[in-house]
Every structure is written in structure tokens, then in C-alpha cells.
Amino acid sequence: MKLNTHMMKSLFAALAVTAAVGAQAQTINPMPKVNDDWRFSGTISGWAPASWTTVSTERISKSTTSSISDNVNSAGGLAMLSGEAHKGNWGLMADMVYWQMGGNASKEVPILRGAGTLDVGVNAKVTQTMLTFAGTYTAYNSPSLYLDGLAGIRYITSTTTVDVTREITDPSGSVSASGNRSSVLHTTDPVIGFKGRARISDTSWFVPFYADAGKGPGSNNTTWQALLGVGNAYSWGDVTLAYRAMYFDLNSHVGTTKFLNAGPQISATVNF
């Protein structure tokens, strides 16, 4: 648990140091240059969201909340990458968010009038992957504002695994048993939206923005994503600090699970 917290802190510190080292006296224009040459960019991010989850069936609805601290402390594997390719006004973009969250709990219950105990242990892990692919077109480009329209798809999969162990101990000895349950939910939804940046005066600072929304098959299957922040451009790329939110529904044979993840994100983008 502590290792994951240190990893997140190290990533944020590394990006901040990179931004400081890349600082330069001359002003860098943060607006993309639209021409017939290919231009590419790759981005690595550190996203620390809080989470809101609602599980609904025909009869009941239950909601849970995980804070930013809860998610960072329970995080396992993390990968947040994106890339873009442009030629003229046309382009392609891809974005991936992958994470694992885990936790465990145990409880000891007296049985047989206090002569024995029942020990129950639960170990749970949730793995989620969100992939967004889209084609883009530059709808507006000026010295102060750059705007791309986008259309594509988002693929989302969520796997939940629960391991349960039980051990009964009494004066004659102990008996143990274990069980495992796993469920996989996934969806593929079309999305449309826009993204871009607005330059702050004539400086190297800018405001990045992003929004998309989509709806797949079924009455409850909806997804959207939004981002707004501030960034600074350098000769090699830029560094941004933003607030990012992503929402999606996943349907199963028993009901619908709704996820909302939202929180601060720091990113470093390299242009080449």
C-alpha cells in the first residue's frame, strides 16, 4: 500500500522536475501548427480520482464512495497513456486508462458458546480498462484558440474478483475452506466530442479542454468524459495540470453498475 503511494508521489515529482528543467527564457507558442507535415505526440499521465459507484437492480440501489486517498492507497497496476497523429486538418487519437484496485478484510466470530471461532477473510480486486479511439478534424485554428472535433468509440471492461477463506477452530482441531468468484462486465460505445486549447494572452501558458459523450445499446448504457486545466509549453512539449472526470455504465443480467471517477491529473506530453 505504501509503495503505491510513493509511486504516485514520485511520478508527480518527476513531472514537476521535468517541467522545471525544460523552462527557458524565450516564450514558446503553445498552439499546434497545422500544415501538411505529419505531427505526433505522446502523453504519460498521473490521475488520482475519487470514485462513486452505484449498483442498481429492479428492487434495490446501493452507492459507495472512495476518496482519492482510498484509491491511491489501494492501487495496484497503473497505466495512463495517450497519443495523437495529425496531417493537415485530419488526425487520430488514442487514450488508455488502466488500473487495479484491491483490498482485504478479516473477522473472527466466536461460535459453539465461545469454545471455537470462525475466521473469515475476504480479498477483493477490481481491474478496469478504458480505451478511447477517435478520428479528429481541426474545426478552428487561430493564434489564440485551437479546436478539434472528434468521433470514435470507447471500450470499457471491468473485472471483479473476490476470494473468500473460512476456518473453523474448536478444541478438536480446525477445518478450512476457500472459494473464488469473478465477474467481467464490458461495453463498447460510440462517442463524439471536441478537444483543444486556448492560449493565455501571448504567453506559453494555455488552457487545455476535452469533452465527449456517447450512448451504446440499452436504455442505461451511457458514457462521458471531460477535462479542464492549465498548461505550459516548452520546446519539447508541454506539462499540464487538469481536473478529469469519466462516467460510464456497465450492464449485467442482474442490473446496472454506474461508475464516476473524477480528480486531479498531471501530464507530460512530448511532441515529435
MOGI-V866588 format. One record per backbone hydrogen bond with DSSP energy under -0.5 kcal/mol. NH is the residue of the N-H (numbers start at 1). CO is the residue of the C=O. E is the energy in kcal/mol with one decimal. If there is no record, write none. Layout:
NH/CO/E + NH/CO/E
//
This chain:
5/1/-1.6 + 6/2/-2.4 + 7/3/-2.2 + 8/4/-2.1 + 9/5/-2.3 + 10/6/-2.5 + 11/7/-2.1 + 12/8/-2.3 + 13/9/-2.4 + 14/10/-2.6 + 15/11/-2.3 + 16/12/-2.0 + 17/13/-2.5 + 18/14/-2.4 + 19/15/-2.1 + 20/16/-2.0 + 21/17/-2.7 + 22/18/-2.0 + 23/20/-1.0 + 30/28/-0.6 + 30/203/-0.5 + 34/32/-0.7 + 35/33/-0.7 + 39/86/-2.2 + 41/84/-1.9 + 42/270/-2.1 + 43/82/-3.0 + 44/268/-2.0 + 45/80/-2.2 + 46/266/-2.6 + 48/264/-2.4 + 50/262/-3.2 + 51/66/-2.8 + 52/260/-2.5 + 53/64/-2.5 + 54/258/-2.2 + 55/62/-2.9 + 56/54/-0.5 + 56/256/-2.9 + 57/60/-3.0 + 62/55/-2.6 + 64/53/-2.7 + 66/51/-2.8 + 71/67/-2.3 + 72/68/-2.5 + 73/69/-2.4 + 74/70/-1.5 + 75/71/-0.5 + 75/72/-0.8 + 76/100/-3.1 + 79/98/-2.2 + 81/96/-1.6 + 82/43/-1.9 + 83/94/-2.4 + 84/41/-2.2 + 85/92/-2.3 + 86/39/-2.5 + 87/90/-2.7 + 88/35/-2.4 + 88/37/-0.6 + 90/87/-1.4 + 91/136/-1.9 + 92/85/-2.6 + 93/134/-2.5 + 94/83/-2.3 + 95/132/-2.3 + 96/81/-3.3 + 97/130/-2.2 + 98/79/-2.6 + 99/128/-2.2 + 100/77/-1.4 + 101/126/-2.9 + 102/74/-2.3 + 103/124/-2.3 + 105/122/-2.4 + 107/120/-2.4 + 109/118/-2.7 + 111/116/-2.7 + 114/111/-0.6 + 115/112/-1.6 + 116/111/-2.1 + 117/169/-2.5 + 118/109/-2.8 + 119/117/-0.5 + 119/167/-2.9 + 120/107/-2.8 + 120/118/-0.5 + 121/165/-2.6 + 122/105/-3.3 + 123/163/-2.7 + 124/103/-2.8 + 125/161/-2.3 + 126/101/-3.3 + 127/159/-2.6 + 128/99/-2.4 + 129/157/-2.3 + 130/97/-2.8 + 131/155/-3.0 + 132/95/-2.6 + 133/153/-2.5 + 134/93/-2.2 + 135/151/-2.6 + 136/91/-2.7 + 137/149/-2.1 + 138/89/-2.4 + 139/137/-0.8 + 139/147/-1.7 + 140/147/-1.8 + 142/145/-2.5 + 146/197/-2.5 + 147/140/-2.8 + 148/195/-3.3 + 149/137/-2.7 + 150/193/-2.3 + 151/135/-2.0 + 152/191/-2.8 + 153/133/-2.5 + 154/189/-2.7 + 155/131/-2.9 + 156/187/-2.7 + 157/129/-2.1 + 158/185/-3.1 + 159/127/-2.8 + 160/183/-2.6 + 161/125/-2.7 + 162/181/-2.9 + 163/123/-3.0 + 164/179/-2.6 + 165/121/-2.6 + 166/177/-3.2 + 167/119/-2.2 + 168/175/-3.1 + 169/117/-2.7 + 169/167/-0.5 + 170/173/-3.0 + 173/170/-2.1 + 175/168/-2.4 + 177/166/-2.7 + 179/164/-2.6 + 181/162/-2.4 + 183/160/-2.3 + 185/158/-2.7 + 187/156/-2.4 + 189/154/-2.6 + 191/152/-2.6 + 192/213/-2.2 + 193/150/-2.2 + 194/211/-2.5 + 195/148/-2.2 + 196/209/-2.2 + 197/146/-1.8 + 198/207/-1.8 + 199/144/-1.9 + 200/205/-2.6 + 201/199/-0.9 + 203/200/-1.9 + 206/231/-2.2 + 207/198/-2.7 + 208/206/-0.6 + 209/196/-2.4 + 210/227/-2.1 + 211/194/-2.4 + 212/225/-2.3 + 213/192/-2.1 + 214/223/-2.7 + 215/190/-0.6 + 216/221/-1.3 + 221/218/-0.6 + 222/220/-1.1 + 223/214/-2.4 + 224/247/-2.1 + 225/212/-2.0 + 226/245/-2.4 + 227/210/-2.5 + 228/243/-1.5 + 229/208/-1.7 + 230/241/-2.4 + 231/206/-2.8 + 232/239/-2.2 + 233/204/-2.0 + 234/237/-3.7 + 238/269/-1.9 + 239/232/-2.0 + 240/267/-2.2 + 241/230/-2.8 + 242/265/-3.0 + 243/228/-2.7 + 244/242/-0.5 + 244/263/-2.7 + 245/226/-2.7 + 246/261/-2.7 + 247/224/-2.9 + 248/259/-2.1 + 249/222/-1.3 + 250/257/-2.4 + 252/255/-2.8 + 256/56/-2.3 + 257/250/-2.8 + 258/54/-3.0 + 259/248/-2.8 + 260/52/-2.0 + 261/246/-2.7 + 262/50/-2.3 + 263/244/-2.3 + 264/48/-0.6 + 265/242/-3.0 + 266/46/-2.0 + 267/240/-2.4 + 268/44/-2.2 + 269/238/-2.9 + 270/42/-2.7 + 271/236/-2.4 + 272/40/-2.5
//
